[in-house]
Amino acid sequence: MAKRRVFRTRAKCPGIQRPTILAPWPTYGREVTLDKSPTNAEVNIIINDDIVGQLDTEVGNSVALALERGQSFKAIIEKIFPMYNDRFKEIGAYMDLKVEYLLEKGQPAIETKRYWRCVDSPDASHEQYASRPFLTKVAGVTFEGRQRIIARCSDGERLKLVREPDNRYDKGAIKVMRLNGQQLGYIPQDVSRSGGGGLADQMDRGTEYQCRISNITGGDERNLGVNSEITEGVGFDNVLPEEKTSASLKVEPAHNNLGWFLVVAVVVLFVIIVIVQIK
């Protein structure tokens, strides 16, 4: 007798574009089609007859062989969230799939990476990141010219948290970005903790967080730090101070130059008056 089996996997789907009101993202619980590519061993993910992505090569090879044997699969979307490149440009979406199939006696089961968990599970550690805001510093603020960026930031400025699962140093990496795409640094590893119930795991499960600058520390542009405030949901309860925009930042040097010009003009005028009186 065939046994019902289930596996879960994450797929990159560059064919899914930024959602709009007229063209929303596929909804959770929607069924998608898995189909072997006629030209290679890849397994395509199909929505409305359009190929939006492929299964990861490791699990895709096993599914492709099963499809060739006539095996059928039922794939359901469990989570979906944006995928970005190194320049903070949205290039598609990650899709978490729950895949069900019937395994006949003597047939091999589909194996996936054991450390990966795509779906929610009871986890008490989530409580520390739920509802109420919490504070954490931003790590890596001294690299890649970030001190100059931080010098242009202000207390209360809204930020954006972006998962970076392909980071070669930390699979739980979370980038801390300004809304204009400039990076301030990363969430510390003891807070992100991929695989340990940290913030990265909650974001991977679809939980949304809002972030803003709590305060900027340090006294000069070579030793600045950032403390951030993070809360789950759509926003903070209290009103934020007005943020500095790129336009206002460009005006500030002009104000400074005008001030110096006035000072010099006053000094010159004073010297002229003194010379006239002496004569």
C-alpha positions as CSV (number, residue, x, y, z in Angstrom):
1,M,0.0,0.0,0.0
2,A,1.3,3.5,-0.9
3,K,2.1,5.8,2.0
4,R,1.5,9.5,2.0
5,R,4.7,11.5,2.3
6,V,5.5,15.2,2.7
7,F,8.6,17.3,2.2
8,R,9.2,21.0,2.3
9,T,11.6,23.1,0.3
10,R,12.4,26.7,-0.6
11,A,12.6,27.8,-4.3
12,K,13.9,30.9,-6.0
13,C,11.3,32.4,-8.3
14,P,12.6,35.2,-10.4
15,G,9.4,35.0,-12.5
16,I,7.4,36.5,-9.6
17,Q,7.5,40.3,-9.8
18,R,6.7,43.0,-7.2
19,P,3.0,42.6,-6.3
20,T,0.4,45.3,-7.2
21,I,-3.3,45.6,-6.6
22,L,-4.0,44.4,-10.1
23,A,-1.3,41.7,-10.0
24,P,-0.9,40.4,-6.4
25,W,1.5,37.7,-5.3
26,P,0.2,34.1,-5.2
27,T,-1.7,33.6,-2.0
28,Y,-0.7,31.2,0.8
29,G,-2.4,27.8,0.4
30,R,-2.4,28.0,-3.4
31,E,-1.5,24.9,-5.3
32,V,1.3,25.2,-8.0
33,T,2.4,22.7,-10.6
34,L,5.7,20.9,-10.7
35,D,6.8,19.9,-14.1
36,K,10.1,18.5,-15.5
37,S,11.8,20.7,-18.0
38,P,11.9,19.0,-21.5
39,T,15.4,20.3,-22.1
40,N,17.2,19.5,-18.8
41,A,16.9,17.9,-15.4
42,E,15.3,21.0,-13.8
43,V,11.8,20.9,-12.3
44,N,9.8,24.0,-13.1
45,I,7.3,25.7,-10.8
46,I,4.3,26.7,-12.9
47,I,1.5,29.2,-12.0
48,N,-1.2,30.0,-14.6
49,D,0.8,28.2,-17.3
50,D,3.8,30.5,-16.6
51,I,7.2,29.2,-15.3
52,V,8.1,31.3,-12.3
53,G,11.1,29.4,-10.9
54,Q,12.7,26.0,-10.4
55,L,13.2,23.7,-7.5
56,D,16.6,23.6,-5.9
57,T,19.0,21.3,-7.8
58,E,19.4,18.8,-5.0
59,V,15.7,18.1,-4.4
60,G,14.8,18.9,-8.0
61,N,16.9,16.0,-9.3
62,S,15.0,13.5,-7.1
63,V,11.6,15.0,-8.1
64,A,12.6,14.9,-11.8
65,L,13.3,11.2,-11.6
66,A,10.0,10.6,-9.8
67,L,8.1,12.5,-12.4
68,E,9.7,10.4,-15.1
69,R,8.4,7.3,-13.3
70,G,4.9,8.8,-13.4
71,Q,4.9,10.0,-9.8
72,S,2.5,12.9,-9.1
73,F,3.0,15.7,-6.6
74,K,0.8,18.2,-4.9
75,A,2.7,21.4,-4.1
76,I,1.2,24.1,-1.9
77,I,2.6,27.6,-1.2
78,E,3.2,28.1,2.5
79,K,5.2,31.3,2.6
80,I,6.4,33.9,0.0
81,F,8.7,36.9,0.4
82,P,10.9,39.2,-1.7
83,M,14.3,38.3,-3.1
84,Y,16.9,41.1,-3.5
85,N,20.3,41.4,-5.2
86,D,23.4,43.0,-3.8
87,R,22.2,46.4,-4.9
88,F,18.9,46.1,-3.0
89,K,16.9,45.7,-6.2
90,E,14.0,43.3,-6.0
91,I,14.6,40.4,-8.4
92,G,11.8,38.0,-7.6
93,A,10.7,36.0,-4.6
94,Y,11.5,33.1,-2.4
95,M,8.7,30.5,-2.2
96,D,8.3,27.9,0.6
97,L,6.5,24.9,-0.7
98,K,4.8,22.0,1.1
99,V,4.9,19.0,-1.3
100,E,2.7,15.9,-0.8
101,Y,3.1,12.6,-2.7
102,L,2.3,8.9,-2.4
103,L,5.3,6.6,-2.0
104,E,5.0,3.1,-3.3
105,K,6.8,0.2,-1.6
106,G,10.4,0.0,-2.8
107,Q,10.5,3.5,-4.2
108,P,13.0,6.0,-2.7
109,A,11.6,8.9,-0.7
110,I,12.4,12.5,-1.6
111,E,15.2,13.8,0.7
112,T,15.6,17.5,1.6
113,K,18.1,19.3,3.7
114,R,17.4,18.4,7.3
115,Y,18.3,21.7,8.9
116,W,15.7,23.6,6.8
117,R,12.3,24.3,8.4
118,C,9.9,26.3,6.3
119,V,6.8,26.3,8.4
120,D,5.7,27.6,11.7
121,S,6.1,25.4,14.8
122,P,5.5,26.1,18.5
123,D,8.5,28.0,19.6
124,A,8.6,29.9,22.9
125,S,11.6,32.0,21.7
126,H,9.3,33.8,19.3
127,E,7.7,35.6,22.3
128,Q,10.8,37.8,22.7
129,Y,10.3,39.2,19.2
130,A,6.5,39.4,19.2
131,S,4.3,42.5,19.8
132,R,6.4,44.6,22.1
133,P,9.4,46.5,20.6
134,F,13.0,45.5,21.5
135,L,16.3,47.2,21.2
136,T,19.5,46.0,19.5
137,K,22.7,47.5,18.2
138,V,23.6,47.4,14.5
139,A,26.7,45.4,13.8
140,G,29.3,46.0,11.1
141,V,28.9,49.8,11.1
142,T,32.6,50.5,10.4
143,F,32.9,48.7,7.1
144,E,32.3,49.8,3.5
145,G,32.0,53.5,4.2
146,R,29.0,53.1,6.5
147,Q,30.3,55.7,8.9
148,R,29.7,58.4,6.3
149,I,26.1,57.1,5.8
150,I,25.4,57.0,9.5
151,A,26.6,60.6,9.9
152,R,23.6,61.6,7.6
153,C,21.1,59.6,9.7
154,S,18.9,60.9,12.5
155,D,17.3,59.5,15.6
156,G,13.9,58.0,14.9
157,E,14.6,57.4,11.2
158,R,12.7,54.4,9.7
159,L,14.9,51.5,8.5
160,K,14.2,48.3,6.5
161,L,15.3,44.8,7.5
162,V,16.3,42.6,4.6
163,R,17.1,38.9,4.9
164,E,20.3,37.7,3.2
165,P,20.1,33.9,3.3
166,D,22.8,33.6,0.7
167,N,25.4,35.4,2.8
168,R,28.5,33.1,2.8
169,Y,29.5,34.0,6.3
170,D,26.1,33.8,8.1
171,K,23.0,32.1,6.7
172,G,20.9,34.1,9.2
173,A,22.2,37.4,8.0
174,I,19.7,40.4,8.2
175,K,20.8,43.6,6.5
176,V,19.8,46.9,8.1
177,M,19.0,49.4,5.3
178,R,17.9,53.0,5.0
179,L,14.8,53.5,2.9
180,N,16.9,54.8,0.1
181,G,18.8,51.5,-0.1
182,Q,22.0,52.5,1.8
183,Q,23.2,49.8,4.2
184,L,24.0,50.7,7.8
185,G,25.1,47.2,8.8
186,Y,23.6,43.9,10.1
187,I,21.5,42.6,13.0
188,P,23.9,41.0,15.4
189,Q,24.2,37.2,15.1
190,D,23.1,36.6,18.7
191,V,19.7,38.2,17.7
192,S,19.3,36.8,14.2
193,R,20.3,33.2,15.2
194,S,19.3,31.2,12.1
195,G,18.2,27.8,13.1
196,G,18.0,28.8,16.8
197,G,14.6,30.5,16.9
198,G,16.0,33.9,16.4
199,L,14.8,36.9,14.3
200,A,16.0,35.3,11.0
201,D,13.8,32.3,11.6
202,Q,10.8,34.4,12.3
203,M,11.4,36.5,9.2
204,D,11.8,33.3,7.1
205,R,8.4,32.1,8.4
206,G,6.8,35.3,7.0
207,T,6.7,37.5,10.1
208,E,7.1,41.2,9.2
209,Y,9.1,43.7,11.4
210,Q,9.4,47.4,11.5
211,C,12.7,49.0,12.4
212,R,13.9,52.5,13.3
213,I,16.9,54.2,14.8
214,S,16.7,54.5,18.5
215,N,19.8,56.7,18.8
216,I,23.2,57.3,17.2
217,T,26.2,56.9,19.5
218,G,29.8,58.2,19.3
219,G,31.2,61.7,18.9
220,D,32.7,61.8,15.4
221,E,32.3,60.4,11.9
222,R,34.9,57.7,12.6
223,N,33.4,56.2,15.7
224,L,29.6,56.3,15.2
225,G,27.3,53.5,16.3
226,V,23.6,52.8,15.8
227,N,21.1,51.4,18.3
228,S,17.9,50.2,16.6
229,E,14.3,49.6,17.8
230,I,12.4,46.7,16.2
231,T,8.8,45.8,16.5
232,E,6.6,43.1,14.9
233,G,3.7,44.3,12.7
234,V,2.9,47.3,10.7
235,G,4.5,50.1,12.7
236,F,5.2,51.8,16.0
237,D,2.6,53.3,18.3
238,N,4.2,56.8,18.7
239,V,4.9,59.3,16.0
240,L,8.4,59.5,14.6
241,P,10.3,62.8,14.2
242,E,10.6,64.0,10.7
243,E,13.3,62.0,8.8
244,K,16.1,63.6,6.8
245,T,15.6,63.1,3.1
246,S,18.2,63.1,0.5
247,A,17.1,66.5,-0.7
248,S,17.4,68.1,2.8
249,L,20.9,66.5,3.1
250,K,22.0,68.2,0.0
251,V,20.8,71.6,1.2
252,E,22.8,71.5,4.5
253,P,26.2,72.2,3.0
254,A,24.8,75.2,1.1
255,H,23.5,76.6,4.5
256,N,27.0,76.1,6.0
257,N,28.7,77.9,3.0
258,L,26.3,80.8,3.2
259,G,27.1,81.2,6.9
260,W,30.8,81.4,6.4
261,F,30.3,84.0,3.5
262,L,28.3,86.3,5.8
263,V,31.0,86.1,8.5
264,V,33.7,87.0,6.1
265,A,31.7,89.8,4.7
266,V,31.1,91.3,8.1
267,V,34.8,91.1,9.0
268,V,35.8,92.8,5.7
269,L,33.2,95.5,6.2
270,F,34.5,96.1,9.8
271,V,38.1,96.4,8.5
272,I,37.1,99.0,5.8
273,I,35.3,101.1,8.4
274,V,38.3,101.1,10.7
275,I,40.6,102.1,7.8
276,V,38.3,105.0,6.7
277,Q,38.2,106.3,10.3
278,I,42.0,106.3,10.6
279,K,42.3,108.4,7.5
